[in-house]
């Protein structure tokens, strides 16, 4: 029952956010009563992601598991987006830069924004990133990709090649490309 309630909350959100794109689980589920979801929203971010991945067959499941388990900073909260599709924003601290990896459910690519580690406080970085996600929500991914000239971030896109193939496993290639971007 909890999984069905979580599925309803995730795939048919009640929030109609106009100027907000990045949510922590508490921010999103604050709109949903505990009676509706039980203690679902009190789980760790990683446990919540695992529950969501069990809800339906996700084409980029391997990528989401890798990002949440191997790369996501343990001391940083996982954030998620509702629009243009439901997705997760992972935060990774590299040696020289902070990286933010956006992976939408059933997507074909991972978006990576990187910024110098000590350029500004992390909260400010999330505000700038929210501006980028808002642009995508309002104008679409194609408009964003053709106008990625923001001086605030270094932007990269890593495609999920051969993710639907039963013969070729594209995950190792994707993983190598993502890891080479994380400095």
Secondary structure, DSSP 8 states (H G I E B T S, - for coil): -HHHHHHHHHHS-----SS---B-HHHHHTTS-HHHHTTGGGS-HHHHHHHHHHHS--TTHHHHHHIIIIIS-TTS--EEE-SSS-EEEEEEE-SSEEEEEEEETT-SEEEEEEEETTSS-HHHHHHHHHHHHHHHHHH-HHHHHHT---SS-EEEEEE-TTTT-SS---HHHHHHHHHHH--
